């Protein structure tokens, strides 16, 4: 009798485990649009490497890489990295009317656009950010798309304010509400410096930040400045035997120019946003619910009684997240080319 009960319990345990294992194996890739200001900082290049790594692993489906920065070479830079990862047909767009124009502080953009293949030569070769967002979102299933912003909120504000067009009869706000599952932002700060600190992505287009965070019709998840500040990446990549990699070149050029601040690697804000956008926050962080308040000067506060916003708090030690991000940043291109 005891043996019978033992076998029965074992079978029940297996039955309980199998559906979970099957679910994990059959989990669909997360449809992602990456919105980046790549240029003034270079952790964006690391974030793009992570996203392509996740796509090659079947965890993400990249719908587009869109710039929130207007500097003249940005579309070509995005195309270089996408082409390197065997996704030369990924749609790219830039803000064409409003927006911030900040160049590449470490001057690596001319190096990689001269060294590596790409078909997009200038910003004139691509659609406006608003048009591409509306085109892509209109074609996606309802409540399916994750947008990750690792730069200014310019495109989000412009999208919310857009009107009906050839892609959709909906307003921008209605289109976002229907199609976007969540917005994940590397933005703001939620530690003891909150209210005094003006985080770069928020303050450089503070008007767009206020519009976005005050009107986004769905959940918003924040990876704040304090999260990436503790995570240093890039040294394993630049000391590796990887050759002919634009991501490695960007970090190899930029880290030495960072001096004392970058001696242990670059602080990695943007990679954490991509990490939680694709894999979720549960393993790495805890969530604080409430609502982010964006002040006119670009600083931010937090309303703990508010709803719809969340910021992440450390759960897994920063050094462990750092190790994971460093490993993902060294991912090499898949042999299979993805198409639109």
N, C-alpha and C positions, 0 to 999 in steps of 0.2 A: 504493500500500500504506500509506504514511504517513497519507494522508488518511483511508483506511478505518479505521485504528487510532485516529486522532484522533476521528472520529465515534463509533466504538464506545465510547471512553472517555467522551465527552460524554454519550452515552445512559445509560451505567452510572452516571455521576454524578447525572444527573437522576433515575434510578430510585431511587437511594439517598436523594435529598433528598425526593422526593414523599411517601413514607410518613411521614417525620418531620413535614412540613408538614401533612399530613392529620391526623396525631395531634394536633398542636398546635391545629388549628382545631376538632377534634371533642372536645377534652378536656371532660369532664363537670364541672359546677360542684361545688365542695367543699361537702358538707352540714355546716353549722356551727351549734353552739349557743354563744352568747356569754353568759358568766357575769361580771357586773360589779358593782362596789360604788359605782357612780356617785353622787357627792355630795361626799365629803370632798376629792376632787381632781376636776378637770374634763377631764383628758386622755381619760377614758372617753368623753366626748361626741365627741371627735375620732376615737376608735377605732370608735364606732358609725357615724360618717360614712364611714370607710373601708370598713367591712363592707357598708354599703348601696351604696356606689360599686361594690364588687366584685360585688355581687348584680346591679346594673343592667348591668354589663359581661358578665354571664354566667359569672363566675368563681366565684361562691359561691351557695349556696342556704341562706338563713337559716332554720333550723328553729325557733328561739326566742331571745328575749332574757330572761335570768333574772337576778334580783338576788341578790347575796350579802349585801346590806345590808338592814336591816329598817326604816329610817326611814320614817315614814308616807306620804310623797309619792313614794316611789321607783317604784312601779308606774305611776303617772300620768306621771312623767318619761320612763320608757322608752316609754310609749305615745305621748307627744307626738312623740318623735324618730322612732319607727316610722311614725306617721301622716304626718309631714312628708315622709318618703321614700316615700309612697304604699304603705305596707304596714300598714294599720290593723288587719289581722287576725292579725298575728304573735302567737303565744302569749307571754304574760308571766307570770312567777311570782316569788314571794318566799319567803324562809325563814319558816316559820310557828311553829316551836318554838324551836330553838336559833338562835344568830346574834348578830351585832353590830349595834347601832343607832347610826349616826353620821350626823348631819344634813349639810346643804350649807353648807360653811364660807363660801362667797362669796354665799350667799343668792340664787341665781338661780332656784331651783326654783319659787318662787311666781310669778316673772315669766313664765316660759315656760308654766306650767300655766294661767295666767290669759289669756295672749295667744294660744295656739295650740290648735287643736281636738284632742280626744282623747276616747275613750269610757270608758276606765278611770279612775275617779274616786278610788279608794282601794285599798289592799292587800287589803281584804276582797273585792274583785271578782275576784281571781285565785286560781289553785291554789297549793298549796304547791310549793316548788321541787322537793322530792323526788318528789312525785306527777307533776309535769309531766315531769321527767327520765325517769321510768320509762315514762310514757305514750308519749313521743316515741321513746325508744330501742327499745322493744319493737316499734315499727312500722317501723323502719329495716332496710335490708339489713345483713348481718353485716359487721363490720370496715369500716364506711363513715363513721362520724360523727367529726368533729373537734370537741372541746370546747376552747374558749379561755377561760381564767380571767384576768380583769384586776382581780381583787379578792381577797377572802378565800376560803379553801378550805372554808368551812363546808358548802356544798352538796355538794362532792365527798365529804367525810367522811360526810355524812348519806346520800348515795346508796350509797356502799360498804356502809354498815351497814343498809340497808333490806332488808326481807323480801319474799317473794312477795305479789302482790296481783292485782287484777282485770286488770292489763295484762300480767303475766308471772309464770310459776311460778318464775322464777329469783331467786336472791338478788341484792342489788345488785352485789356483786363479780362474780358470774357474768354478770350482764347487761352490765356494763361490758366485761368480757373478751370477750364475744361480739359486741357492737355497736360499740364505740368503736375507731377506728383509732389515734388518738393524742390526748394531752392536751397543750395548749400553754399555758404559764403565764408571765405577767409576775410573777415572784416571785424573791426571794433576791438574792444578790450574789456575784460570782465573780471579782472583781479582788483587789488587795492588801488591801482592807478585809474580805475574807471572814473570817468567824469572830468579827469584832468588831462588825459592822454588823447591825442588826435591821431588815430590810426590812419596810415597812408591811403589805403584803398577807400576809406570813407571820406577823408577830408579833401582829396584832390578834386572830387566832384561832389561836394557836400549837398548841393541842390538835388542831384540825382539820387543820392543816398537817402535823403529825407523822403523823396517821392516813393522810392522803392520800398523802404522799410515801413512807411506809413500806410501803403496801399496794396502790398502784395497779397493776392487773394488765396493764399495757401500757406502751408507750414514753411518756416525758414529756420535753417540750422546754421549756427555760427561756430567756426573755429576761430577763436580770438587770438590776438597778438601774443598773449601769455602762453599759449600752447606751443606754437612753433618756435618761440624764443628759446626753448630748452632743447631743441632737437637740431643737431648739427650733421650735415650730410655733404657728400661730395669727395672727401679725401679718399675713401676706398675706390671710387670711380677713377679719379685722376691718377692714382697709383696702380691701377690695374693694367693688364696687358691688352685691354680693348683698344683697337685701332680704328681710325676713320669713323669716328662717332662725333656728330655735332654736339651732342649733349656733353660728352667728355671735353670737347674743345671749349665749350662755353664755361664750364667749371674750371678748367685748367687755366684759362685766361683770367677769369674773374677772381678766384680765391686769392691768388698772390696780391692782387690789387686791393683786397679788403683789409690788408694789414692785420693788426692785432684782433680786430673784430671777427675775422674769418680764419684765424689760425687753426681752429679745430674743425673747420668746415663752415658751410653757410647755414645760418638759421633757416629753418624749413617750415615756413608758414603754409605755403600753398599745397605742399604734398599732403598735409594732414586733411585738408578739405577734400581732395580727390580720394584719399583713403576712405573717409567715412561716407562719401557720396556713393562709392561702389560697394564697399564691404559692410557698410553700416557702422554704427558707433558702439554697438553692444560689447564687443570684445575689448575695445581699446579705451573707451571713455564712459562716463556717466553723463546724464542730461540734466540741465537745470531749465525748467519751463518758466515762461513768463513772456515779457515783451521788451524788445530793444527800443530805446528812445534815442533818436538821433538828434543831437542839438545843432543849431544853426552854424556853430563854429567847427563842426566836424567831430566833436567829442561825443561820447555816448553814455547813457545811463541805462538802468535795467529796472523794469516794473515787474516785481515778483508775482504780482496779482494779475498781470496781463496774460493773454492767451495767444497762441499761434506761433511763438518763437521759442527757440531752445538754444542754449550754448553748451558746449561740451566741457567737461571737467576731467582732469587726469584720473585714470584708473590703472591702466597698464603703465609701468614706469617709463618715463621719457626715453631712457636709454634703450629699452626694448623696442619701442616704436622707431627710434633712430636706426637701430640695426635692420629692422624690416624695410624701412624706406631706402636705406643704402643698398640693400640687396635688390630691391625692385628697380632702382635707378640704373643698375648695371644690366638690366634685361636687354638682350640683343634681339634684333628684328626677327620676326617669324618669316619663314620661307613662303607663306601664303599671303598673297596680296588681297586686301579687303577693298571692296568697291562701295559706291554710294548706297 
